[in-house]
Amino acid sequence: MEATDRRLLQLGHSPDPDDAFMHYALAADKLDVGELEFEHKLEDIETLNKRAVHGEYEITAVSIHGYAFVADKYCLLNHGASMGEGYGPRIVAREEMKIEDLQKGKGKRIAIPGEWTSAHLASQMYIGEYDYGLVEFDKIPDAVEKGEYDAGVLIHEGQLTFQEQGLVLVRDLGEWWQTENDGLPLPLGGNTVRRDLGDLIPRVSQLLQDSIRYGLDHRVEAVEYALQWGRDLSVEQADEFIGMYVNERTLDYGDDGRLAVKLFLERAHKMGLIPEMPPLDFHR
């Protein structure tokens, strides 16, 4: 096939083990993609959220929180979900503290990985208003340990390793959400495709789902590939982390998963934390 016959699609996802695991089959040419070519763009989730405002990538992971701001340009797929099943982003500190101590006006500051992250949205739902600063997600544990911030909201593999730095858990937001919402999972991230791809969307969607399934069916090689973004995780830790966020739920949100996304965003809208309730396509 001539190079000019190929269709290049930019695929944005986070540089962390679970996203790498999901997209392993596409990155390693394990699938027949025909004339399509995928260029992987690895950036933190907040950068991807903001790029999506301008529709920069044809395919991108976004926070469920961030999706509320880009739904005019992107449709949410029914697969690629990151959901916290009784676990999720974790608020940590150097010492035990009450959640009331972190509320606005109490003199405490929290390090967050981005204003449009679902971790920040869930934190606002749980704590109320609070003072915060933006810190790269993988630098948050260090910032809290050094005393630059009183607490931090951890996403990605920091959820498993914070105790190694002497930090303590203040609250697991996934556990809180599940308790508050009749056992529903906490929606965190999802895969989206730009709406102007039109008739190409179903095919792209199928390839993305096939890549997730390939990783689950070839776990050892997919974990080994993903480990290069594990930031000093052991194979066992990487496998545990990937298992938390890439599983059968990632292949299909499920009825309860779709309901959880709806409730999460409806609650955010009622609290004035997002401008409007976005359409929920769950495109298959």
Residue frames as qw, qx, qy, qz and C-alpha x, y, z in Angstrom:
[[0.000, 0.888, 0.460, 0.000, 0.00, 0.00, 0.00],
 [0.381, 0.535, -0.041, 0.753, 1.36, 3.40, -0.92],
 [0.291, -0.229, -0.501, 0.782, 2.14, 5.73, 1.97],
 [0.187, -0.042, -0.106, -0.976, -0.22, 8.29, 0.46],
 [0.548, -0.298, -0.633, -0.459, -3.08, 5.79, 0.79],
 [0.452, -0.258, -0.733, 0.437, -2.67, 5.58, 4.55],
 [0.301, -0.780, -0.214, -0.506, -4.84, 7.49, 7.02],
 [0.392, 0.147, -0.600, 0.682, -2.91, 8.77, 10.02],
 [0.510, -0.723, -0.317, -0.343, -4.85, 9.06, 13.26],
 [0.149, 0.461, -0.576, 0.659, -3.35, 10.60, 16.39],
 [0.722, -0.439, -0.525, -0.101, -4.13, 8.64, 19.54],
 [0.024, -0.618, 0.428, -0.660, -3.66, 10.46, 22.83],
 [0.811, -0.457, -0.356, -0.080, -3.27, 8.60, 26.10],
 [0.414, -0.853, 0.286, -0.138, -1.45, 8.90, 29.39],
 [0.498, 0.513, -0.675, 0.181, 2.12, 7.66, 29.91],
 [0.490, -0.391, 0.625, -0.464, 1.14, 5.17, 32.59],
 [0.156, -0.164, 0.969, 0.095, 0.93, 1.37, 32.71],
 [0.470, 0.405, 0.724, -0.301, -2.83, 0.94, 32.36],
 [0.490, 0.748, -0.011, -0.447, -3.15, 3.13, 29.25],
 [0.122, 0.579, -0.749, -0.300, -0.04, 1.55, 27.73],
 [0.338, 0.019, 0.936, -0.091, -1.50, -1.89, 28.42],
 [0.539, 0.572, 0.461, -0.413, -4.78, -0.93, 26.71],
 [0.506, 0.799, -0.134, -0.297, -3.04, 0.28, 23.57],
 [0.481, -0.466, 0.696, 0.259, -0.26, -2.32, 23.43],
 [0.672, 0.300, 0.655, 0.169, -1.74, -4.24, 20.50],
 [0.419, 0.893, 0.162, 0.031, -1.97, -1.09, 18.38],
 [0.125, -0.898, 0.400, 0.136, 1.49, 0.14, 19.36],
 [0.444, -0.402, 0.779, 0.185, 3.11, -3.26, 18.69],
 [0.457, 0.342, -0.545, -0.615, 1.30, -3.90, 15.38],
 [0.238, -0.007, 0.956, -0.173, -0.62, -6.88, 16.70],
 [0.477, 0.549, 0.576, -0.374, -3.84, -5.95, 14.87],
 [0.370, 0.317, 0.594, 0.640, -4.76, -5.63, 11.22],
 [0.032, 0.652, 0.295, -0.698, -5.55, -1.93, 10.90],
 [0.559, 0.670, 0.446, 0.199, -5.66, -1.83, 7.09],
 [0.424, 0.620, 0.085, 0.655, -4.87, 1.60, 5.71],
 [0.380, -0.900, -0.056, -0.208, -5.06, 3.21, 9.15],
 [0.610, 0.231, -0.443, 0.615, -1.97, 4.28, 11.04],
 [0.506, -0.820, -0.263, -0.048, -1.99, 5.25, 14.71],
 [0.390, 0.489, -0.370, 0.687, 0.46, 7.79, 16.08],
 [0.599, -0.581, -0.513, 0.202, 0.57, 7.47, 19.86],
 [0.070, 0.669, -0.162, 0.722, 0.73, 10.78, 21.75],
 [0.640, -0.379, -0.592, 0.309, 1.69, 10.18, 25.37],
 [0.018, 0.456, -0.185, 0.871, 0.78, 13.10, 27.65],
 [0.010, 0.153, 0.770, -0.619, -0.67, 13.53, 31.11],
 [0.076, 0.572, 0.813, 0.076, -4.44, 13.42, 31.31],
 [0.003, 0.793, 0.281, -0.541, -4.88, 17.14, 32.03],
 [0.057, -0.438, 0.491, 0.750, -2.89, 18.03, 28.90],
 [0.060, 0.210, 0.889, 0.403, -5.09, 15.65, 26.91],
 [0.047, 0.706, 0.645, -0.289, -8.21, 17.22, 28.41],
 [0.012, 0.751, -0.007, -0.660, -7.11, 20.68, 27.32],
 [0.082, -0.235, 0.705, 0.664, -5.99, 19.55, 23.85],
 [0.141, 0.413, 0.890, 0.136, -9.42, 18.02, 23.34],
 [0.127, 0.724, 0.330, -0.593, -11.01, 21.47, 23.68],
 [0.209, 0.657, -0.365, -0.626, -9.42, 22.27, 20.34],
 [0.914, 0.310, 0.165, -0.204, -10.00, 18.81, 18.86],
 [0.040, 0.762, -0.606, -0.222, -6.27, 18.30, 18.33],
 [0.116, -0.238, 0.958, 0.108, -6.23, 14.48, 18.33],
 [0.559, -0.059, -0.566, -0.604, -8.69, 12.28, 16.45],
 [0.787, -0.346, -0.508, -0.044, -8.73, 9.81, 19.35],
 [0.134, 0.506, -0.520, 0.675, -7.99, 10.66, 22.94],
 [0.472, -0.422, -0.708, 0.312, -8.37, 9.56, 26.51],
 [0.119, -0.562, 0.079, -0.815, -10.04, 12.20, 28.66],
 [0.050, 0.067, 0.763, -0.641, -11.18, 12.46, 32.23],
 [0.049, -0.607, -0.783, -0.126, -14.89, 11.90, 32.68],
 [0.146, -0.758, -0.255, 0.582, -14.79, 15.35, 34.28],
 [0.138, -0.407, 0.411, 0.804, -12.97, 16.73, 31.25],
 [0.173, 0.317, 0.834, 0.418, -15.46, 15.13, 28.88],
 [0.048, 0.779, 0.551, -0.296, -18.07, 17.62, 30.06],
 [0.032, -0.779, 0.120, 0.615, -16.04, 20.37, 28.38],
 [0.004, -0.409, 0.698, 0.588, -15.30, 18.60, 25.07],
 [0.493, 0.284, 0.813, -0.124, -18.48, 16.61, 24.31],
 [0.489, 0.742, 0.074, -0.453, -19.29, 18.94, 21.42],
 [0.326, 0.686, -0.592, -0.269, -16.22, 17.63, 19.59],
 [0.163, 0.286, -0.943, 0.041, -15.88, 14.06, 20.89],
 [0.818, -0.249, -0.236, -0.461, -18.17, 11.09, 21.47],
 [0.414, -0.489, 0.709, -0.295, -17.60, 8.88, 24.49],
 [0.554, 0.188, -0.772, -0.249, -16.97, 5.24, 23.61],
 [0.845, -0.383, -0.062, -0.368, -18.48, 2.31, 25.48],
 [0.929, -0.127, -0.137, 0.319, -15.03, 0.88, 26.19],
 [0.479, 0.468, -0.234, 0.705, -11.71, 2.19, 27.48],
 [0.455, -0.798, -0.080, -0.386, -13.16, 3.14, 30.85],
 [0.369, 0.188, -0.686, 0.599, -11.06, 3.57, 33.96],
 [0.590, -0.585, -0.224, -0.509, -13.37, 2.94, 36.90],
 [0.009, 0.389, -0.745, 0.541, -12.64, 2.69, 40.59],
 [0.699, -0.289, -0.587, -0.289, -14.37, -0.40, 41.99],
 [0.721, -0.657, -0.210, 0.058, -14.32, 0.57, 45.65],
 [0.599, -0.417, 0.121, 0.673, -10.95, 2.27, 45.18],
 [0.418, 0.821, 0.249, 0.298, -9.74, 5.27, 43.26],
 [0.287, 0.653, -0.240, 0.658, -7.80, 8.50, 43.63],
 [0.667, -0.483, -0.470, 0.319, -6.45, 8.85, 47.12],
 [0.087, -0.902, 0.127, -0.404, -6.06, 11.92, 49.28],
 [0.829, -0.159, -0.332, 0.421, -2.82, 11.54, 51.23],
 [0.133, -0.933, 0.163, -0.292, -0.86, 13.63, 53.71],
 [0.354, 0.480, -0.691, 0.409, 2.24, 13.44, 55.91],
 [0.030, -0.001, 0.813, -0.582, 0.12, 12.88, 59.00],
 [0.049, -0.532, -0.842, -0.070, -3.43, 11.94, 59.81],
 [0.096, 0.105, 0.122, -0.982, -5.93, 14.78, 59.53],
 [0.377, 0.526, 0.681, -0.342, -9.65, 15.31, 59.41],
 [0.383, 0.473, 0.566, 0.555, -11.20, 16.12, 56.07],
 [0.075, -0.945, -0.319, 0.023, -12.57, 19.34, 57.58],
 [0.480, -0.641, 0.188, 0.569, -8.98, 20.51, 57.99],
 [0.435, 0.023, 0.572, 0.696, -8.63, 20.61, 54.20],
 [0.208, 0.799, 0.556, 0.094, -11.61, 22.83, 53.51],
 [0.323, 0.614, 0.089, 0.714, -11.12, 26.31, 52.14],
 [0.260, -0.810, 0.071, -0.521, -10.06, 28.88, 54.72],
 [0.865, -0.501, 0.010, 0.033, -8.36, 26.37, 57.02],
 [0.144, -0.854, 0.478, 0.148, -4.88, 27.29, 55.81],
 [0.665, -0.155, 0.701, 0.205, -4.19, 23.98, 54.03],
 [0.464, 0.593, -0.369, -0.545, -3.32, 23.47, 50.37],
 [0.833, 0.059, 0.549, -0.030, -3.82, 20.32, 48.32],
 [0.013, -0.440, 0.676, 0.590, -1.73, 19.30, 45.31],
 [0.754, 0.384, 0.448, -0.291, -3.94, 18.12, 42.45],
 [0.533, -0.067, 0.647, 0.541, -3.03, 16.69, 39.02],
 [0.048, 0.184, 0.521, 0.832, -5.34, 18.98, 37.04],
 [0.331, 0.131, 0.306, -0.883, -8.49, 21.07, 37.32],
 [0.713, 0.172, -0.262, -0.628, -10.40, 18.89, 34.85],
 [0.270, 0.166, -0.946, 0.065, -9.34, 15.56, 36.31],
 [0.665, -0.432, -0.495, -0.356, -12.04, 13.35, 37.77],
 [0.599, -0.199, -0.556, 0.542, -9.88, 13.14, 40.90],
 [0.063, 0.050, -0.192, 0.978, -10.29, 16.89, 41.45],
 [0.490, -0.296, -0.343, -0.745, -14.02, 16.71, 40.75],
 [0.722, -0.349, -0.597, -0.006, -14.51, 13.86, 43.21],
 [0.444, -0.103, -0.461, 0.762, -12.40, 15.73, 45.78],
 [0.166, -0.181, 0.000, -0.969, -14.63, 18.79, 45.42],
 [0.651, -0.347, -0.476, -0.478, -17.71, 16.63, 45.90],
 [0.732, -0.290, -0.561, 0.256, -16.23, 15.08, 49.02],
 [0.443, -0.180, -0.335, 0.812, -14.40, 18.00, 50.67],
 [0.065, 0.926, 0.319, -0.192, -16.27, 21.00, 49.34],
 [0.363, 0.892, -0.156, 0.219, -14.22, 24.04, 48.34],
 [0.780, -0.483, 0.106, 0.384, -10.50, 23.82, 49.04],
 [0.098, 0.892, -0.360, -0.254, -7.28, 25.63, 48.20],
 [0.915, 0.062, 0.342, 0.206, -5.11, 23.78, 45.72],
 [0.040, 0.742, -0.483, -0.463, -2.15, 23.98, 43.41],
 [0.892, 0.413, -0.081, -0.164, -1.44, 22.15, 40.15],
 [0.330, -0.602, 0.716, 0.122, 1.38, 19.60, 40.25],
 [0.548, 0.317, -0.698, -0.335, 2.37, 16.96, 37.69],
 [0.879, -0.285, -0.140, -0.356, 0.69, 13.74, 38.78],
 [0.895, 0.012, -0.348, 0.279, 3.93, 11.82, 39.38],
 [0.315, 0.390, -0.381, 0.777, 5.46, 14.70, 41.40],
 [0.516, -0.629, -0.124, -0.568, 2.62, 14.97, 43.91],
 [0.859, -0.404, -0.278, 0.147, 3.94, 12.43, 46.46],
 [0.611, 0.088, -0.189, 0.764, 7.29, 14.24, 46.58],
 [0.049, -0.543, -0.048, -0.837, 5.59, 17.63, 46.92],
 [0.688, -0.613, -0.177, -0.347, 3.59, 16.41, 49.91],
 [0.868, -0.217, -0.249, 0.371, 6.57, 14.61, 51.48],
 [0.481, 0.214, -0.120, 0.842, 8.69, 17.79, 51.23],
 [0.146, -0.584, -0.505, 0.618, 5.99, 19.90, 52.84],
 [0.040, 0.008, 0.348, 0.937, 5.28, 21.99, 49.76],
 [0.538, -0.299, -0.363, -0.699, 1.63, 20.97, 50.14],
 [0.469, -0.305, 0.600, -0.572, -0.34, 19.75, 53.14],
 [0.709, 0.144, 0.671, -0.164, -2.03, 16.96, 51.17],
 [0.153, 0.365, -0.640, -0.658, -2.19, 15.58, 47.65],
 [0.826, 0.262, 0.268, -0.421, -4.65, 13.77, 45.41],
 [0.253, -0.405, 0.817, 0.323, -2.96, 10.74, 43.87],
 [0.842, 0.397, 0.023, -0.366, -3.85, 9.15, 40.56],
 [0.686, 0.510, -0.519, 0.003, -2.12, 6.39, 38.61],
 [0.788, 0.000, -0.573, 0.227, 0.45, 4.19, 40.33],
 [0.042, 0.421, -0.465, 0.778, 1.04, 6.63, 43.21],
 [0.735, -0.365, -0.040, -0.570, -2.08, 5.10, 44.73],
 [0.957, -0.105, -0.268, 0.048, -0.04, 1.96, 45.43],
 [0.721, 0.193, -0.303, 0.593, 3.32, 3.44, 46.44],
 [0.110, -0.813, 0.061, -0.569, 2.60, 6.49, 48.63],
 [0.781, -0.621, 0.022, -0.061, 3.24, 4.60, 51.88],
 [0.848, 0.095, -0.055, 0.518, 6.83, 3.98, 50.76],
 [0.274, 0.518, -0.090, 0.805, 7.36, 7.73, 51.22],
 [0.207, -0.171, -0.651, 0.710, 5.87, 7.79, 54.70],
 [0.330, -0.134, -0.129, -0.926, 2.57, 9.30, 53.59],
 [0.205, 0.212, 0.875, -0.385, -0.75, 8.33, 55.14],
 [0.064, -0.416, -0.730, -0.539, -4.17, 7.88, 53.60],
 [0.222, 0.080, 0.319, -0.918, -6.73, 10.54, 54.42],
 [0.674, 0.338, 0.428, -0.499, -9.49, 9.17, 52.17],
 [0.257, 0.020, 0.832, 0.491, -9.88, 6.82, 49.25],
 [0.376, 0.268, -0.026, -0.887, -12.33, 8.63, 46.97],
 [0.475, 0.043, -0.755, -0.450, -13.38, 5.47, 45.15],
 [0.270, -0.239, -0.882, 0.304, -14.34, 3.83, 48.42],
 [0.129, 0.320, 0.373, -0.861, -16.23, 6.97, 49.48],
 [0.428, 0.187, -0.360, -0.808, -18.12, 7.17, 46.18],
 [0.428, -0.073, -0.876, -0.208, -19.09, 3.50, 46.27],
 [0.148, -0.299, -0.776, 0.535, -20.41, 3.84, 49.82],
 [0.198, 0.353, 0.177, -0.897, -22.38, 6.96, 48.90],
 [0.518, 0.348, -0.320, -0.713, -23.87, 5.50, 45.71],
 [0.895, 0.033, 0.263, -0.359, -25.14, 1.99, 46.40],
 [0.789, -0.171, 0.537, 0.246, -21.97, 0.20, 45.33],
 [0.640, 0.760, 0.095, 0.058, -21.47, 1.99, 42.01],
 [0.741, -0.026, 0.075, 0.667, -17.92, 2.39, 40.66],
 [0.096, -0.819, -0.011, 0.566, -16.28, 5.81, 40.50],
 [0.693, 0.648, 0.209, 0.239, -15.91, 7.02, 36.87],
 [0.479, -0.629, 0.198, 0.579, -12.44, 8.35, 36.18],
 [0.024, 0.517, -0.500, -0.695, -11.41, 8.26, 32.51],
 [0.747, 0.414, 0.498, -0.150, -12.71, 7.19, 29.14],
 [0.397, -0.046, 0.594, 0.698, -11.77, 6.85, 25.49],
 [0.384, 0.730, 0.280, -0.491, -13.25, 9.30, 22.99],
 [0.499, 0.197, 0.573, 0.619, -13.25, 9.72, 19.21],
 [0.063, 0.318, -0.053, -0.944, -13.67, 13.02, 17.42],
 [0.547, 0.493, 0.548, -0.396, -17.17, 13.34, 16.01],
 [0.441, 0.713, -0.231, -0.493, -16.02, 14.58, 12.61],
 [0.154, -0.302, 0.908, 0.246, -14.57, 11.13, 11.84],
 [0.664, 0.196, -0.134, -0.709, -18.16, 10.23, 10.97],
 [0.935, 0.121, -0.192, -0.271, -18.47, 6.83, 9.28],
 [0.544, 0.429, -0.656, 0.301, -14.97, 5.88, 10.44],
 [0.390, -0.526, 0.465, -0.596, -15.95, 5.98, 14.13],
 [0.937, -0.166, 0.119, -0.283, -17.35, 2.40, 14.39],
 [0.870, 0.330, -0.285, 0.230, -14.21, 0.93, 12.83],
 [0.201, 0.583, -0.501, 0.608, -11.86, 2.94, 15.02],
 [0.625, -0.448, 0.315, -0.556, -13.96, 2.06, 18.05],
 [0.992, -0.005, -0.062, -0.107, -13.72, -1.66, 17.23],
 [0.681, 0.443, -0.407, 0.419, -9.93, -1.50, 16.87],
 [0.115, -0.580, 0.474, -0.652, -9.56, 0.25, 20.20],
 [0.819, -0.297, 0.240, -0.428, -11.72, -2.39, 21.87],
 [0.949, 0.218, -0.214, 0.078, -9.79, -5.17, 20.12],
 [0.376, 0.573, -0.510, 0.519, -6.56, -3.71, 21.51],
 [0.474, -0.482, 0.451, -0.582, -7.93, -3.84, 25.06],
 [0.961, -0.055, 0.090, -0.255, -9.08, -7.43, 24.55],
 [0.775, 0.435, -0.388, 0.244, -5.70, -8.42, 23.09],
 [0.045, 0.588, -0.572, 0.570, -3.93, -7.08, 26.18],
 [0.696, -0.317, 0.390, -0.513, -6.25, -8.99, 28.50],
 [0.981, 0.151, 0.002, -0.123, -5.76, -12.17, 26.45],
 [0.774, 0.341, -0.266, 0.463, -1.96, -11.76, 26.27],
 [0.437, -0.894, -0.080, -0.059, -1.41, -10.37, 29.73],
 [0.765, -0.411, 0.133, 0.477, 2.24, -11.27, 30.33],
 [0.533, 0.230, 0.288, 0.761, 3.59, -9.61, 27.19],
 [0.025, -0.809, -0.301, -0.503, 1.27, -6.62, 27.54],
 [0.569, -0.812, -0.066, 0.107, 2.32, -6.04, 31.17],
 [0.724, -0.201, 0.196, 0.630, 5.98, -6.34, 30.18],
 [0.326, 0.526, 0.317, 0.719, 5.43, -3.67, 27.52],
 [0.257, -0.862, -0.256, -0.353, 3.51, -1.40, 29.92],
 [0.732, -0.534, -0.174, 0.385, 6.15, -1.70, 32.64],
 [0.528, 0.209, 0.061, 0.821, 8.40, 0.82, 30.86],
 [0.137, -0.594, -0.097, -0.787, 5.97, 3.51, 32.05],
 [0.689, -0.507, -0.517, 0.002, 5.78, 2.07, 35.55],
 [0.050, -0.791, 0.296, -0.533, 8.15, 4.55, 37.24],
 [0.057, 0.428, -0.808, 0.400, 10.02, 1.95, 39.32],
 [0.829, -0.143, 0.199, -0.502, 7.05, -0.35, 39.88],
 [0.332, -0.242, 0.908, 0.084, 7.84, -4.02, 40.21],
 [0.264, -0.057, -0.798, -0.539, 6.23, -6.41, 37.76],
 [0.196, -0.427, -0.860, 0.199, 3.85, -7.48, 40.54],
 [0.020, 0.530, 0.330, -0.781, 2.89, -3.87, 41.35],
 [0.202, 0.251, -0.444, -0.836, 2.40, -3.03, 37.67],
 [0.253, -0.196, -0.897, -0.306, 0.23, -6.09, 37.18],
 [0.120, -0.514, -0.721, 0.448, -1.84, -5.17, 40.26],
 [0.085, 0.480, 0.065, -0.871, -2.27, -1.57, 39.10],
 [0.239, 0.108, -0.652, -0.711, -3.22, -2.61, 35.57],
 [0.212, -0.315, -0.924, -0.051, -5.72, -5.08, 36.97],
 [0.001, -0.492, -0.521, 0.697, -7.36, -2.28, 38.95],
 [0.252, 0.616, 0.025, -0.746, -8.09, -0.20, 35.87],
 [0.458, 0.345, -0.607, -0.551, -8.05, -2.56, 32.87],
 [0.299, 0.037, 0.923, -0.239, -10.52, -5.42, 33.18],
 [0.172, 0.455, 0.839, 0.243, -13.88, -6.59, 31.86],
 [0.030, 0.822, 0.372, -0.430, -15.31, -3.20, 32.78],
 [0.117, -0.570, 0.365, 0.727, -12.85, -1.64, 30.33],
 [0.146, 0.112, 0.839, 0.512, -14.34, -3.68, 27.49],
 [0.251, -0.574, -0.574, -0.527, -17.85, -2.46, 28.33],
 [0.159, -0.394, 0.357, -0.832, -18.96, 0.05, 30.99],
 [0.201, -0.323, -0.911, 0.157, -21.94, -2.14, 31.85],
 [0.220, -0.744, -0.488, -0.400, -25.33, -0.79, 32.88],
 [0.545, -0.754, -0.241, 0.275, -24.10, 0.16, 36.34],
 [0.535, -0.193, 0.158, 0.807, -20.98, 1.80, 34.89],
 [0.107, 0.463, 0.432, 0.767, -23.03, 3.91, 32.50],
 [0.397, -0.803, -0.415, -0.157, -25.34, 4.85, 35.36],
 [0.621, -0.530, -0.126, 0.563, -22.32, 5.83, 37.47],
 [0.364, 0.103, 0.258, 0.889, -21.05, 8.19, 34.77],
 [0.143, -0.651, -0.475, -0.575, -24.50, 9.77, 34.47],
 [0.540, -0.767, -0.338, 0.079, -24.82, 10.27, 38.23],
 [0.615, -0.297, -0.010, 0.730, -21.27, 11.60, 38.56],
 [0.215, 0.208, 0.298, 0.907, -21.82, 14.28, 35.93],
 [0.293, -0.705, -0.492, -0.418, -25.36, 15.08, 37.04],
 [0.588, -0.675, -0.290, 0.338, -24.11, 15.67, 40.55],
 [0.481, -0.145, 0.113, 0.857, -21.30, 17.86, 39.22],
 [0.029, 0.470, 0.431, 0.770, -23.80, 19.90, 37.21],
 [0.440, -0.759, -0.452, -0.162, -26.14, 20.36, 40.17],
 [0.610, -0.588, -0.133, 0.515, -23.18, 21.55, 42.26],
 [0.224, 0.966, -0.038, -0.127, -22.19, 24.05, 39.56],
 [0.555, -0.537, 0.520, 0.366, -18.87, 22.29, 38.93],
 [0.356, 0.086, 0.695, 0.619, -19.49, 21.74, 35.19],
 [0.186, 0.170, -0.112, -0.961, -21.35, 24.14, 32.87],
 [0.740, 0.123, -0.103, -0.653, -23.89, 21.66, 31.51],
 [0.766, -0.094, 0.628, -0.096, -24.76, 17.99, 31.37],
 [0.149, 0.468, -0.672, -0.555, -22.99, 16.53, 28.31],
 [0.876, 0.169, -0.195, -0.408, -24.48, 13.90, 25.96],
 [0.488, -0.413, 0.768, -0.035, -23.44, 10.37, 26.90],
 [0.634, 0.412, -0.461, -0.466, -23.02, 8.44, 23.65],
 [0.649, -0.281, 0.704, -0.063, -21.26, 5.30, 24.90],
 [0.637, 0.559, -0.335, -0.413, -20.61, 4.67, 21.21],
 [0.843, -0.167, 0.511, 0.019, -20.08, 1.01, 20.43]]
